[in-house]
């Protein structure tokens, strides 16, 4: 694999051909390529840091936000996480050929429903160079060819990572066209990729509304959106307030630029006077800019809280800003989340099983938490290895997009000469 000088169509043709080889590859070959890739990532860590520094410097000169620069940046720890993530994927069971259901008909036909690769999966993403490795590794393990289109902001990092993937595919005897990296060109390139009917089986975009809308306008192949996250934490009237403060703080501050970070805090009116002053102070001390409704500001103590705008409730900040609201009831909290959220990840803090159950049933999101931070919506954290993104759609996958979400099913039927009368 190399940064592609060929046309998008030619890349897709080559990937389709490679997908047929991958679909028949056994687990040993796929795992050998992944293990080799993990070793190469570690061995080239210094080169990766140098390449990434060039991208970060260029991004800073172009005025990228601190949140985007954080997503773009590699470190020794993040490189180690990439390598370990590849090894974790290699250690997972191979989903290809897994029998999900089987039965025998009255006529003696034996029917099995088995997992099979999708074919060619295109992943379009912004900033994060680790997605290059995660997407390639997940597609390889699930028997899919991958076409990767990163952003220009990470072009130097992605090019080096691409070369490592190429070397590992070759070392394992797999076709180099099984993973291709597009150059990250203009919208014409994206449009051409999204119209490769019969060649590209699925596109997964990871990015903001602009990317999503650009694909919606032109796509002729199936798209599974790894969507934005306007996530909420709601503190119920019976919550353990120490737990609530810990969860809300973690959900906002632990890594604010990611899609499962909380953007809105909702607090039941009965606990607002006790909870909000210390929690808002802790958030402010961490650099979080706070905006809130009238009741929030009345309960803020000495903490500066700006006036919330209607747009704030619908905004994914990707940074250290949070909207805070006081609600009258659990029902009001659920209504607020469903109206303003993106269906990604939302949490309730409560000591009541009934309230927790009502929240998890009522909130229409891919991941719903009771007494835990929204930051756990992640393929690694869910024990799925890596992920390509988090889907907020309901077909064909919802939540973290891991190995099984990159497969479809086929029916395999064995008979002994049966014919239909």
PyMOL commands that set and color helices and strands:
alter all, ss='L'
color gray80, all
select helices_A, chain A and resi 8-24+27-43+45-61+66-72+76-91+130-141+152-171+176-178+187-193+209-218+241-253+269-285+294-298+312-314+330-340+353-362+374-376+404-406
alter helices_A, ss='H'
color red, helices_A
select strands_A, chain A and resi 99-104+110-117+120-125+145-149+179-182+202-206+231-235+262-268+289-292+306-307+321-327+345-349+367-370+390-391+399-400+407-414
alter strands_A, ss='S'
color yellow, strands_A
deselect
rebuild
show_as cartoon
